[in-house]
Amino acid sequence: MAEGEKEKQRKQGGFKTMPFILANEVCDRFATTGFNANMITYLTQQMHMPLVEASNTLTNFGGTASLTPIIGALIADSFAGRFWTIAAGSIFYQLGMISLTLSVVIPSLHPSQCISHETCQKASGWQLFILYASLLFTAIGSGGIRPCVVPFGADQFGLNGTQPTAQKGWNFFNLYFFSMGLAVLLALTVVVYVQDNVGWGWGFGIPTIAMFFSVIAFIVGYPLYVKMKPGGSPLTRLTQVVVAAFKKKNVVPPDDWNMLYQDKELDADISVEGRLHHTNQLEFFDRAAIVTEGDILPSGYPNPWRLSTVHRVEELKSIIRMLPIWAVGILLITSLSHNHTFAIQQAHIMDRHMSRHFQIPAATLSIFTVLGMLISLAIYDRFFVPLARRFTKRPSGITYFQRMGIGLCIAMLSNVSAALVERRRRNAMNLHGVSISVFWLVPQYAIHGLAETFMSVGHMEFCYDQSPESMRSTATALFWLAASIGNYLGTALVTIVHNYTKNSGDWLQDDLNKAKLDNYYWLVTALQVLNLGYYILCANYYTMKPLEVLDDDKDMKGSKIVGTKQEVELGSAKNGGNLV
């Protein structure tokens, strides 16, 4: 590498890029939270939607916004790169926010005020079209931003599975979630207050302005960024491995895996950190790397639809091995989605007075989730990790498998608290005509924030660390895909429960004093118990990905097999997820 190129690389990346990258994500999260935190109130009180329809609208939107990152990640990893994908996504998000803000400001784009409950005018087809189109644009924008910000930020530090300074990785992920928490906290206090007390025009306008500045901040930092070269479509490579393996399903594999096809030059662009080492799992796909007649083209290169390298086969295996543990995050999102819908409606009919003349906005209760996460993140990073390190001798204190397991246990307590409080609230109102304090809801929100510190951060670490290096945007998008499926599953669960119970004491109805919302919370808690058992089983049988890393002379004679960050800490490539 030329000296000038090395000097240019030394000037790029590092902590100096964080103000620009995190400014973009902080403003994005501020805007997103400002829009979504009180959206259930906007849909029910301004768009005059029934509670169940409004709840399903939000969970469907949340699901779509978490599904589009898969498409954005494939675009980033295939040809566009992470920088341009984030930039394009930010612009789409901005357009959606402008459209939604205009729909609030222009009278013809939303229903008129209710004269009484019986004469509320429902939103017209045109008004709903504007609403859904605005939400769709923001969902498309999320598809460009969400899967790329974390790996793009990690690229600035050169985080990979072979660095001796692996501890930086844990600090970066904690920093990312801590910054997001601050943005959410600001949105839940300032924006929600403006929406409830000033008006929806300014309430949506402030996040829109913030998003505009986030786009500017991100683009200004362009010269400072490390921009990784896209490695080609990962989906195409994975498909080629599957096709090649099935074409050779009757071929007998060799006893020695060293006989399988490898090509260091062919894999150079997708194995900068080192090639993936062969593993003895999912051995059917090894057939894709068996050389047979006709596999090599006249040019000397392999036909990718007939022959794949060991590295490419192991990329597919890595993704498949990740899926069972990745899926655990789905039910977690489902089980906590009610904090953005039903819990806010509960808060509306509770005593929200902090003084004689001031009531806390219902949606602002989410700040206790954020505060719980911020405080616990600080304690985790500064006190828990050093203490755990003394006993485990691991730089990160505990593995991300253990971190996720702890988070799943804590999340169950949030729903237990929700069920107990709802029963107390309903009995107080129905038996005594008393509205209990809204602060009875604080424990479930705070416990949710503590669970996020363990489960969500650990889940993100897992997706980043265990994914092939050329698929990190795609793998990070799996984190958001879990959220997408979780939101859709939340919609399905609400619909099933509503339809099943509506003829025998409807658990979910507009009048929460007649509903049995606590039964719904207990149902979700039971599902979480099953989810935890499934996770423990998967984590104990998980195999970490091993890397073949070359020494500085880049000579194969100097190569060695090492694990990813977590493997180095565990000292084993097998059963790396053991929780005991």
TORFI-279871 format. One line per field, with one value per residue (C-alpha): chain; x, y, z. Coordinates in Angstrom, 1 decimal. Last residue first. Layout:
kette A	...;
u X	...;
v Y	...;
w Z	...;
REM end
This chain:
kette A	A	A	A	A	A	A	A	A	A	A	A	A	A	A	A	A	A	A	A	A	A	A	A	A	A	A	A	A	A	A	A	A	A	A	A	A	A	A	A	A	A	A	A	A	A	A	A	A	A	A	A	A	A	A	A	A	A	A	A	A	A	A	A	A	A	A	A	A	A	A	A	A	A	A	A	A	A	A	A	A	A	A	A	A	A	A	A	A	A	A	A	A	A	A	A	A	A	A	A	A	A	A	A	A	A	A	A	A	A	A	A	A	A	A	A	A	A	A	A	A	A	A	A	A	A	A	A	A	A	A	A	A	A	A	A	A	A	A	A	A	A	A	A	A	A	A	A	A	A	A	A	A	A	A	A	A	A	A	A	A	A	A	A	A	A	A	A	A	A	A	A	A	A	A	A	A	A	A	A	A	A	A	A	A	A	A	A	A	A	A	A	A	A	A	A	A	A	A	A	A	A	A	A	A	A	A	A	A	A	A	A	A	A	A	A	A	A	A	A	A	A	A	A	A	A	A	A	A	A	A	A	A	A	A	A	A	A	A	A	A	A	A	A	A	A	A	A	A	A	A	A	A	A	A	A	A	A	A	A	A	A	A	A	A	A	A	A	A	A	A	A	A	A	A	A	A	A	A	A	A	A	A	A	A	A	A	A	A	A	A	A	A	A	A	A	A	A	A	A	A	A	A	A	A	A	A	A	A	A	A	A	A	A	A	A	A	A	A	A	A	A	A	A	A	A	A	A	A	A	A	A	A	A	A	A	A	A	A	A	A	A	A	A	A	A	A	A	A	A	A	A	A	A	A	A	A	A	A	A	A	A	A	A	A	A	A	A	A	A	A	A	A	A	A	A	A	A	A	A	A	A	A	A	A	A	A	A	A	A	A	A	A	A	A	A	A	A	A	A	A	A	A	A	A	A	A	A	A	A	A	A	A	A	A	A	A	A	A	A	A	A	A	A	A	A	A	A	A	A	A	A	A	A	A	A	A	A	A	A	A	A	A	A	A	A	A	A	A	A	A	A	A	A	A	A	A	A	A	A	A	A	A	A	A	A	A	A	A	A	A	A	A	A	A	A	A	A	A	A	A	A	A	A	A	A	A	A	A	A	A	A	A	A	A	A	A	A	A	A	A	A	A	A	A	A	A	A	A	A	A	A	A	A	A	A	A	A	A	A	A	A	A	A	A	A	A	A	A	A	A	A	A	A	A	A	A	A	A	A	A	A	A	A	A	A	A	A	A	A	A	A	A	A	A	A	A	A	A	A	A	A	A	A	A	A	A	A	A	A	A	A	A	A	A	A	A	A	A	A;
u -23.3	-24.8	-22.8	-22.8	-19.3	-20.3	-17.3	-14.9	-13.2	-11.2	-14.3	-12.7	-11.1	-14.4	-16.3	-14.0	-14.1	-12.0	-8.5	-6.9	-3.4	-1.7	2.1	2.6	-0.3	1.8	0.2	3.6	1.6	0.2	-2.9	-6.1	-8.2	-11.4	-13.6	-17.4	-18.9	-20.9	-24.3	-25.5	-25.8	-27.3	-30.1	-31.3	-31.2	-33.1	-35.9	-36.4	-36.4	-39.0	-41.3	-41.2	-41.9	-45.0	-46.3	-45.6	-47.6	-50.6	-50.3	-50.3	-53.4	-55.2	-54.2	-56.1	-59.4	-61.6	-64.5	-62.5	-60.4	-63.3	-62.0	-61.9	-59.2	-60.0	-63.6	-65.7	-66.9	-68.0	-65.0	-62.5	-61.4	-61.6	-59.6	-57.1	-56.5	-56.3	-53.9	-51.7	-51.6	-50.7	-48.0	-46.7	-46.4	-44.4	-42.2	-41.7	-40.4	-38.3	-36.7	-36.1	-34.4	-31.8	-31.6	-30.6	-27.4	-26.7	-27.3	-25.1	-22.5	-22.6	-19.0	-17.6	-19.5	-22.0	-21.1	-19.8	-22.5	-25.6	-24.3	-23.4	-26.9	-28.5	-26.4	-27.4	-31.1	-31.1	-29.0	-29.6	-33.0	-34.0	-33.1	-35.3	-38.3	-37.8	-38.2	-41.4	-43.0	-42.0	-43.3	-46.9	-47.9	-46.8	-50.1	-51.6	-54.8	-58.1	-60.8	-64.4	-64.3	-65.1	-64.8	-61.9	-59.8	-60.5	-59.3	-56.1	-55.2	-55.7	-53.7	-50.8	-50.5	-50.5	-48.0	-45.6	-45.7	-45.1	-42.0	-40.8	-40.6	-38.2	-35.7	-35.4	-34.9	-32.2	-30.3	-30.2	-29.1	-26.2	-25.2	-25.1	-23.3	-20.5	-19.8	-17.2	-16.3	-12.6	-13.1	-11.3	-14.7	-14.4	-12.5	-14.2	-17.6	-16.6	-15.1	-18.2	-20.8	-19.3	-18.5	-20.2	-23.2	-23.7	-23.7	-26.0	-28.3	-28.7	-29.4	-31.7	-33.8	-34.0	-35.1	-37.8	-38.8	-39.0	-41.8	-44.1	-44.0	-46.8	-49.4	-48.5	-47.7	-50.4	-49.7	-52.0	-52.6	-49.2	-47.8	-51.2	-51.5	-54.3	-55.2	-57.5	-54.9	-52.2	-54.1	-54.2	-50.4	-50.1	-52.2	-50.1	-46.4	-45.9	-48.0	-45.0	-43.1	-44.1	-44.0	-40.5	-39.3	-41.1	-38.9	-35.6	-35.4	-35.3	-31.7	-30.7	-32.2	-31.0	-27.3	-26.3	-27.9	-26.0	-22.7	-23.3	-23.9	-20.7	-19.0	-19.8	-18.4	-15.1	-14.9	-14.9	-17.9	-18.3	-21.3	-23.2	-19.9	-18.3	-14.7	-12.1	-9.4	-10.8	-11.8	-14.3	-13.6	-16.6	-16.8	-15.4	-15.8	-14.3	-16.1	-16.8	-20.6	-20.6	-19.6	-23.3	-24.3	-21.9	-24.2	-21.7	-18.1	-16.6	-14.2	-12.4	-13.7	-11.2	-9.5	-10.2	-10.2	-12.3	-14.9	-12.5	-9.9	-12.2	-11.2	-7.5	-7.5	-9.2	-10.2	-11.9	-12.3	-9.4	-8.4	-11.7	-10.1	-12.5	-13.7	-17.4	-19.3	-21.2	-24.9	-26.0	-23.7	-26.3	-27.8	-24.6	-24.0	-27.5	-27.1	-23.7	-24.9	-27.9	-25.5	-23.4	-26.4	-27.7	-24.3	-24.5	-21.0	-18.3	-19.1	-15.9	-15.6	-15.8	-13.7	-15.2	-13.4	-14.1	-17.9	-18.4	-20.5	-22.9	-23.9	-24.4	-26.6	-28.8	-29.1	-30.1	-33.1	-34.1	-34.2	-36.5	-38.9	-38.8	-39.8	-42.6	-44.5	-45.2	-45.3	-48.2	-49.6	-50.3	-49.0	-50.0	-50.2	-47.9	-45.5	-45.2	-44.6	-41.8	-40.0	-40.1	-40.3	-38.1	-35.3	-35.4	-35.3	-32.2	-30.5	-31.3	-29.9	-26.6	-26.6	-27.4	-24.4	-22.0	-22.8	-22.2	-18.9	-17.7	-18.4	-16.3	-13.5	-13.1	-11.9	-8.5	-6.7	-8.4	-9.3	-13.1	-13.4	-13.7	-11.8	-12.7	-14.5	-16.0	-17.9	-19.8	-20.6	-21.6	-24.0	-25.3	-26.0	-29.0	-31.0	-30.5	-31.5	-34.5	-35.5	-36.0	-38.4	-40.4	-40.5	-41.8	-44.4	-45.6	-46.2	-48.0	-50.2	-51.2	-51.8	-53.9	-55.9	-56.8	-57.9	-60.0	-61.7	-60.9	-63.9	-66.1	-66.8	-70.5	-71.3	-68.3	-69.3	-68.4	-65.3	-62.7	-62.5	-60.8	-57.3	-55.9	-58.4	-57.2	-53.6	-51.2	-51.5	-51.2	-48.3	-46.4	-47.0	-45.7	-42.6	-41.9	-42.2	-39.9	-37.3	-37.3	-36.6	-33.7	-32.3	-32.5	-30.5	-27.7	-27.6	-27.4	-24.7	-22.5	-23.1	-22.0	-24.1	-23.1	-24.1	-23.5	-25.4	-28.3	-28.6	-28.7	-31.4	-33.6	-33.2	-33.7	-37.2	-38.6	-38.2	-40.2	-42.7	-43.1	-43.4	-46.0	-47.9	-47.6	-48.8	-51.8	-52.7	-52.9	-55.0	-57.4	-57.6	-58.2	-60.9	-59.6	-60.7	-57.8	-57.2	-58.1	-57.4	-54.6	-52.9	-53.0	-51.5	-48.9	-47.6	-44.3	-44.1	-43.4	-41.1	-39.5	-38.6	-37.4	-35.2	-34.0	-33.1	-31.5	-29.4	-28.6	-27.3	-25.5	-24.1	-22.4	-21.2	-20.0	-18.6	-16.2	-13.5	-13.6	-11.7	-12.0	-9.9	-6.6	-4.7	-6.3	-5.0	-1.5	-1.7	-2.8	0.1	2.5	1.4	0.0;
v -21.8	-19.9	-21.8	-19.7	-20.6	-24.3	-24.9	-22.3	-22.2	-19.9	-18.0	-14.6	-15.5	-16.9	-13.7	-11.6	-14.1	-17.1	-17.8	-20.1	-19.4	-18.3	-17.7	-20.3	-18.7	-15.6	-12.3	-11.0	-9.4	-12.8	-14.2	-14.9	-18.0	-17.1	-19.3	-18.7	-19.6	-22.8	-22.6	-25.6	-23.9	-20.8	-22.7	-24.5	-21.4	-19.5	-22.0	-21.9	-18.1	-18.1	-20.5	-18.2	-15.2	-16.8	-17.2	-13.5	-12.6	-14.5	-12.7	-9.3	-10.3	-11.3	-7.9	-6.2	-7.6	-4.9	-3.1	-0.3	-0.4	1.0	0.7	-3.1	-5.8	-8.7	-9.0	-10.8	-13.9	-12.9	-10.6	-13.2	-15.0	-12.0	-9.7	-12.3	-13.2	-9.6	-8.6	-11.7	-10.9	-7.3	-8.3	-10.9	-8.0	-6.1	-9.0	-9.7	-6.2	-6.2	-9.4	-7.8	-4.9	-7.1	-9.0	-5.7	-5.9	-9.1	-7.4	-4.4	-6.9	-9.1	-8.7	-9.4	-12.6	-12.3	-13.5	-10.2	-7.8	-10.0	-10.9	-7.3	-6.2	-9.0	-8.1	-4.4	-5.4	-8.0	-6.5	-2.8	-3.3	-5.4	-2.4	-0.2	-2.6	-2.7	1.1	1.0	-1.8	0.0	3.4	2.3	2.9	6.5	7.1	7.5	5.6	6.8	6.2	5.1	2.7	-0.7	-0.1	2.5	0.9	-2.6	-1.5	0.2	-2.8	-5.3	-3.1	-2.8	-6.6	-7.3	-4.6	-5.7	-9.3	-7.8	-6.0	-9.0	-11.0	-8.5	-9.1	-12.8	-12.1	-9.5	-11.9	-14.4	-11.7	-10.7	-14.4	-14.8	-11.5	-13.0	-11.6	-9.2	-7.8	-8.3	-11.8	-12.9	-14.3	-13.3	-10.0	-9.2	-9.3	-6.4	-4.4	-5.1	-4.3	-1.0	1.4	-0.3	-1.8	1.2	3.6	1.2	0.8	4.5	5.1	2.1	2.9	6.5	5.5	3.2	5.9	8.4	6.2	7.8	10.9	9.3	10.0	13.7	14.6	16.8	20.3	22.7	21.1	19.4	16.2	15.2	12.2	10.4	7.4	7.4	8.6	6.3	3.2	4.4	4.8	1.3	-0.1	1.4	2.0	-0.2	-2.8	-3.6	-5.3	-8.9	-8.7	-7.2	-10.0	-12.5	-11.6	-11.3	-15.0	-15.4	-14.2	-17.2	-19.7	-17.7	-17.3	-20.8	-20.3	-17.0	-18.6	-21.6	-19.4	-17.5	-20.9	-21.9	-18.6	-19.2	-22.8	-21.6	-22.1	-24.3	-24.9	-21.6	-19.7	-21.2	-21.2	-19.0	-20.4	-18.4	-21.7	-22.2	-24.5	-26.5	-28.8	-31.9	-31.8	-29.7	-30.1	-26.7	-26.8	-30.2	-28.5	-27.4	-30.8	-30.5	-28.3	-28.4	-29.6	-26.2	-24.9	-21.6	-18.2	-16.1	-13.2	-9.6	-8.5	-11.5	-10.3	-8.5	-11.2	-14.1	-14.7	-14.2	-16.7	-19.4	-22.5	-25.7	-28.6	-31.1	-29.5	-30.9	-34.4	-37.3	-36.1	-35.5	-38.2	-36.4	-37.2	-33.7	-32.1	-29.9	-29.3	-27.9	-25.7	-24.2	-23.5	-22.0	-19.8	-18.6	-17.4	-15.6	-13.9	-12.8	-11.4	-9.1	-7.7	-7.0	-3.3	-1.3	0.0	3.8	5.1	8.5	11.9	13.4	12.7	14.5	17.3	14.6	13.4	16.8	18.0	14.9	15.3	19.0	18.1	15.4	18.0	20.2	17.3	16.4	20.1	20.1	17.1	18.7	22.1	21.1	18.8	21.6	23.5	21.4	17.8	17.9	20.3	18.1	15.1	16.9	18.2	15.2	12.1	13.6	14.6	11.1	9.4	11.4	10.6	6.9	6.9	8.2	5.5	2.8	3.9	4.4	0.8	-0.5	1.4	0.4	-3.3	-3.1	-1.2	-4.2	-6.1	-4.4	-7.5	-7.2	-10.4	-10.3	-6.9	-3.3	-1.1	1.9	3.8	0.6	0.2	3.4	2.1	-1.2	0.5	3.1	0.7	-1.4	1.4	4.2	2.9	0.9	3.7	5.9	3.3	3.3	7.1	7.1	4.5	6.5	9.5	7.3	5.9	9.3	10.7	7.7	8.0	11.6	10.5	7.6	10.0	10.1	9.5	12.4	12.3	13.0	10.5	11.5	15.2	18.1	16.2	18.3	18.0	15.1	15.5	16.6	19.3	21.3	21.7	21.7	18.0	16.7	19.1	17.5	14.0	15.1	16.8	13.7	11.4	13.6	13.6	9.8	9.6	12.0	10.0	6.8	8.2	9.4	6.1	4.1	6.5	6.0	2.2	1.2	1.3	-2.0	-5.2	-4.6	-1.3	-2.5	-5.7	-3.7	-1.4	-4.3	-5.9	-2.5	-2.4	-4.9	-2.8	0.1	-2.4	-3.9	-0.6	0.5	-2.8	-2.2	1.3	0.5	-2.5	-0.2	2.3	-0.4	-1.8	1.7	2.8	5.5	9.2	10.7	13.4	11.6	7.9	8.3	11.2	9.5	6.3	8.5	9.9	8.1	7.6	11.0	12.4	9.0	8.9	12.5	12.1	8.8	10.5	13.4	11.0	8.9	11.8	13.4	9.9	9.8	13.4	13.6	10.0	10.8	12.2	9.0	7.0	7.0	8.7	10.5	7.2	6.0	9.1	8.4	4.8	6.0	8.4	5.7	3.4	0.0;
w 33.0	30.0	27.4	24.3	23.2	23.0	20.7	19.6	22.9	25.1	26.1	25.8	22.5	21.3	22.1	20.0	17.1	17.2	16.1	13.5	12.4	9.2	9.0	6.3	4.4	4.0	4.6	5.9	8.8	10.0	8.4	10.2	9.8	11.6	13.8	14.1	17.5	17.9	19.7	21.7	25.1	23.5	21.8	24.9	27.0	24.4	24.1	27.9	27.9	25.1	27.0	30.0	27.7	26.4	29.9	30.5	27.4	28.7	32.1	30.3	28.4	31.6	33.0	30.2	31.3	29.8	31.5	33.0	29.8	27.8	24.3	24.4	25.0	27.4	26.0	28.6	26.8	23.3	22.6	24.0	20.9	18.5	20.9	21.8	18.1	17.1	19.9	19.1	15.4	16.0	18.4	15.9	13.4	15.9	16.8	13.1	12.6	15.8	14.7	11.3	13.2	14.7	11.4	9.8	11.8	9.8	6.5	7.5	8.7	5.6	4.3	7.8	8.2	11.1	14.6	16.0	14.6	15.3	18.8	19.7	18.7	20.8	23.8	23.5	23.2	26.0	28.7	28.6	27.1	30.2	32.4	30.3	30.5	34.3	34.3	32.2	34.3	37.5	36.4	35.8	39.5	38.7	37.0	40.4	41.2	39.8	42.4	41.8	44.7	43.2	39.5	39.7	42.4	40.9	37.5	38.8	41.1	38.2	35.9	38.4	38.9	35.2	34.3	37.2	35.8	32.4	33.5	35.5	32.3	30.8	33.6	32.7	29.0	29.8	32.0	29.1	26.6	28.8	29.3	25.5	25.2	27.3	30.8	32.0	28.6	29.0	30.4	33.6	34.9	38.5	38.4	35.0	36.7	38.9	36.1	34.0	36.7	37.8	34.9	31.9	33.7	36.0	33.0	31.0	34.0	34.4	30.7	30.3	33.4	32.3	28.8	30.2	32.7	29.8	28.4	30.9	28.6	26.5	29.2	29.5	33.1	34.6	35.9	37.8	41.2	41.1	39.6	38.4	36.1	38.0	35.7	32.7	30.2	31.7	30.8	27.2	27.3	28.7	25.9	23.1	23.4	26.5	24.6	22.4	25.3	24.8	21.0	21.0	23.3	21.1	18.2	20.1	20.5	16.7	16.6	18.8	16.3	13.3	14.1	13.0	9.6	9.1	10.1	7.8	4.8	5.5	6.0	2.5	1.2	3.1	2.0	-1.6	-3.9	-7.0	-9.3	-9.4	-8.8	-12.0	-10.8	-12.4	-14.7	-17.7	-19.3	-16.4	-13.5	-12.2	-15.3	-13.6	-9.8	-7.0	-3.7	-2.2	-2.7	-1.1	2.2	2.3	3.5	6.4	8.4	11.2	11.1	10.8	8.1	8.9	7.8	6.0	7.7	8.6	4.9	4.0	1.5	-0.9	-0.8	-1.4	-5.0	-4.1	-1.2	-3.2	-1.4	-2.7	-0.3	0.0	3.3	4.7	4.8	4.5	1.1	0.4	-1.7	-4.5	-4.5	-3.3	-5.8	-7.6	-4.2	-2.8	-5.8	-5.6	-1.8	-2.2	-5.1	-3.1	-0.3	-2.8	-4.4	-1.0	-0.1	-3.2	-3.8	-1.3	-0.7	-0.1	3.5	3.9	6.7	7.4	7.8	4.4	4.7	8.0	6.5	5.1	8.6	10.1	7.2	7.4	11.2	10.8	8.6	11.1	13.9	11.8	11.3	15.0	15.8	13.2	14.6	18.0	16.4	14.2	16.9	19.3	22.3	25.4	24.4	21.3	23.0	26.1	23.9	22.0	25.1	27.5	25.4	22.7	25.1	26.7	23.2	22.3	25.5	25.0	21.5	22.9	25.5	22.9	20.8	23.7	25.0	21.5	21.3	24.7	24.0	20.8	22.5	24.8	21.8	22.0	20.8	17.5	15.7	15.7	14.1	15.1	12.7	14.9	12.1	10.8	14.1	13.3	9.8	11.4	13.8	11.4	8.5	9.4	10.9	8.3	4.9	6.0	8.4	5.3	3.8	7.1	7.1	3.6	4.5	7.5	5.2	2.7	5.5	6.8	3.3	2.4	5.6	4.8	1.3	2.6	5.0	8.7	10.9	12.1	15.8	16.4	19.2	21.3	21.1	18.9	17.7	15.9	12.1	10.4	8.9	5.5	4.8	7.9	6.7	9.7	10.7	7.1	6.6	9.5	8.1	4.7	6.1	8.2	5.2	3.2	5.9	6.2	2.5	2.8	5.8	3.9	1.0	3.3	5.2	2.0	0.7	3.7	4.0	0.6	-2.6	-4.3	-2.5	1.2	1.2	-1.0	1.0	4.2	2.8	1.9	5.3	6.9	5.3	7.8	11.0	9.6	8.3	11.7	13.5	11.0	11.6	15.4	15.0	12.8	15.1	18.1	16.2	15.1	18.6	20.1	17.6	15.2	15.6	13.5	16.2	19.4	18.6	16.0	17.7	21.1	19.7	18.0	21.3	21.3	17.6	16.1	18.8	19.1	15.4	15.4	18.4	17.0	13.7	15.6	17.7	14.6	12.6	15.5	16.3	12.9	12.9	16.5	16.2	13.4	15.6	17.7	15.1	11.3	8.8	9.2	9.5	6.2	4.4	5.7	4.5	1.1	0.9	1.9	-0.9	0.0;
REM end
